[in-house]
Each structure stands twice: as structure tokens, then as C-alpha cells.
Amino acid sequence: MRSYSFRKLDNRIMISLAYAALIIALIPLASILIETVGRGLSAISFSLLFEEIPPLGQPGGGIGPAIQGTLIVVALASIMGIPIGVFSGIYLAEFRQSRLASVARFLNDVLTNVPSIVLGIFGWTLIVVVIGWSVIAGAIALAIMMIPIVTRTTEEAIKLVPITIREAAIALGVPQWKTTLTVVLGSAKKGIATGILLAVARISGETAPLLLTILGNRFWFSGFTQPTAALPLAIFNFSQSPFRTVDLPRAWGASLILIFIVLVINIIVRYATREKYG
Amino acid sequence: MSYKIEIQNLSAWFGSKQVLQDITMKIKENVVTAIIGPSGCGKTTLIRCLNRMHELTPKTKVTGKVLLDGEDIYGENIDPVTVRRRIGMVFQKPNPFPMMSIYDNTAAGLKLNGITDKKRLDKIVEKSLRSAHLWDEVKLELGKSGASLSGGQQQRLCIARALAIEPEVILMDEPTSALDPTAAAKIEQLIRILAEDYTVVIVTHNMQQAARVSDFTAFLYLGKLVEYGSTKDIFENPKSELTEKYITGEFG
């Protein structure tokens, strides 16, 4: 047995190492936030938020269509992806021993790790080639990206609901499907919401699949079968512009707005699914 | 006095392991019947067969009959859901729905089955909470979380929840084993009163509890019904040597 002071020293060293690791992990995170807020805030103005995207290098205008495009594409992707993901997750959790479930779970895990550019190519060959660059193609590509994330987190959240809660409802003469949809989903909603948030945040910033599906243009939304603008594409284009003084601030402004949108969605979902009794 | 439940040649399995062997017993109406026996003897499985909860566990099997008022609950045209509405259950650990208030917990069975008439719900909630001897303690805070109550109160809330759907039989699976003695005593008192209106079947590992609350006692050992009779006979004049050894504490 080593002496007390020795063990105390050990303890101190380990704690310091843990703190050091934490700080190292926070440095990039904090600097991204500080940098984006610092540079983005000064670029934000009424015209940036609501005006059409100008050609590169041309002063004036804004990124209105990109904000609109991102909101529409992400919303449409969510409408398609969330229900499919949640119900797949319910299936995987409720019928966990079935053969179909284990096959689906494996494929789902594979899909989680498919690079997003591959999903872009998929959307491109499947839809763009047929109907052209379009909002719908982008939304489908992003929905496919969401599904595995939502499925997995829903499954895990449902598995965490104690069996005693489920049995309580079934013993009250509530049919099993209703038990799952009310009591079980009700108890798991926080976990499911977290999964949905992760997925929405993830797809909001995706660039590669959008590049191949919605193309990105400078104009306001003109129909689901038409190309549209989006924030990640606007950030990409502005940051690559040779006219740095004019376009770089716009890229930062767009970045800040993208972060802000994700934050707002986060707050809304958290509020909507808050536990009544913490 | 008539028989509420008749168990005929009931056997049950988990996978290939048989946990109940050919149980036959008749349970009388409006009395408390206790099922005692050492851990793993099949007590819990037996009462879970009475409201068709056993089959919810994957890879289980049940054979034999359980007649409720003469009708086999394992009959071909019987929906287990309707069986469970007639036979309520209280579990070992209090399990109120954590995301629901006291009111909603009590009304849960009705609400989940589609009853929304507020006046009717109010009435049933009050009646059930009164029957569970919880009303006076919670009447001013029905909107509070069910999980905020003490363990004993939570268990009485679970009893109120079971009573609210107006069952005929109440099954209790070691309802006091997670409670302190004072809270347990309250539940025991309540069980006696409930027997005036309901048929109560209680599983317990606590022999004193069986002696205190029950009118009839069944002793189960290794999945077999060893002895079944009036509680007085079982504890004072057991016929089987095994029963005597168990109740005198020689094993178990």
C-alpha cells in the first residue's frame, strides 16, 4: 500500500489531466463560435437576411433565398425522414428478436456511415436525371441521411423505457400497440427528440448532397421541382469567391445564421418535449 | 360462496423450462387468496397466467384452462385485452407512469381506452383514490407527479389505477415487498377492505403477511401446488410435511 500523500498526488495528476483534455477539446469549439459570431455579426443586416443573392463580387443584396431554401429543404426532408425513422426505431425496439429487425439494424448502421456525397450521387441518379435539379431531390437525399440517425436513437430511447411501465399499461387492458404509441413513446420522447435534433442539425449543414441535387442558385424558391439556394452552398460559394472583401463577410454571416437556425430548432424541440415533472 | 376463478391443469413454460406443473385450484369470490412458496417456485408466473401477462414474455407457453366465471380466458375467441380489463394487477415495485400526474395516473386505464368525459373521469378518479385510501393525502395536489409520492403512496396510487377500470379480480404480486413496514401495514389493511368488493389474489414471500391478510392460502413448491386450503388450516394443521417445514421456516 502506497502512502496517503502518494495517492493524493496521483489523484491530483489525474484530475489535472482530465481538465487539460477538457480544455483542449473546448478550444476549437469555442474558437469556432467566437470567430463566427465576431465576423458574422457585423455582416448581418436587414438586406442580408431578406434580399436576393447577388452575383459574386457585386456589392449589395443578401442571402434571403439561401435561408429560405435551407428552411424548405430541411423541413421537407424532416417531414419525410422523421416519421420513417421513428417508426423504424419503434419496429426495431418492439420486435428486437425478429430476423428482419436484425437485418434492418445492420443495414441501418451501414447507412449511418455512408459518406454524404454518396447520398448526393444517389439522389442525382435517381431523381435529378429524371426531373432535373430540384428541391425534392435534395430533400430526399437529406431524408435518407436522417433516417438511420433517427431510427437508431428512437430504438435506444424506447429500449430504455422500463418494462414495468409497459406492463402497467398492458395490465390495465390497454392493447399493446396503444401502449407503445402512448405510454412507451411518451416516456421515450426526450430521447427521440434528441435523435431528431441531431439529425436535423446534421442535415442542415450538409453541402455535398445538396450540391448534386438542388444545385444552388441565386433566386427565391420557385417550386419543388426547381433548383433552389441553400445556406451551406451559399457559404461554400462566397468563401471560394475571388472578391474577398465583398463576399467573405457574407459567408460568415450565412454561417452565423445557419448556426442560429440549428440553435432555434434545438430550443423549440427541447421546449416542446420537456418533461412536465423534472 | 361461489368460485370466481377455476384453474384447471395449468402448466407454464419459459422456453423449454417448465415452471408450473399441472396446477388445479378454485379461487372463491370476494375473499383474499394468498400464494406462498420459496423464491422461484412459480408464484409470480401463476398469477401472471391469470390475466394473460405470462405470454407477453417471448418464448413462453401456457397449457390448461383458467375459467373466469366459468369461461376459459385462454379460449379461442377471447381477447387478452378484455381479460385484463376484468382482472387488474398490482406489481411488486410501485410503477406509476412517471410522466403523468396523480390524476392522470389514476385515470390512465380509462383515458387510454378512450374515455374522455371529464365529469365521469373526475368521479371515478375520486372514487378510486378513496377506495385505495389515498384521497385524503392527495386531494389537494392531484396535478402533481405520481412519481413525487412516497413508495407506499405510489403503491396505493397503483391500486387506485387498477380499481379505476372497475375490475372484478385484483392480482397483487408481492405488493409490499418494496415498502417499509408502516406503508406495508396500510396496504394490508386495504387488501382486507378490498376483499369486500373484489376477489383478491396475492403473491407473497412473507408468511406472516399471508396469515394476516388471506382467507385461503396455496403453497407452491418447484412449480407444483403442494397444499391449498383455508389459511387457518394451512398454518395450524398443514397436511403436507413439506408445507409444515416451509411455514416453520425449515427451508425457504
Interface residues (C-beta under 8 A of the other chain):
Chain A: Q97 P162 T164 I165 E167 A168 A169 I170 A171 L172 G173 V174 P175 K178 T179 T182 V183 G186 S187 E275 K276 Y277
Chain B: N51 M53 L56 P58 V81 T82 V83 R84 R85 G88 M89 F91 K93 N95 P96 F97 P98 M99 S101 A108 G109 L112 N113 K144 S145 A147 S148 C158 R161 A162 I165
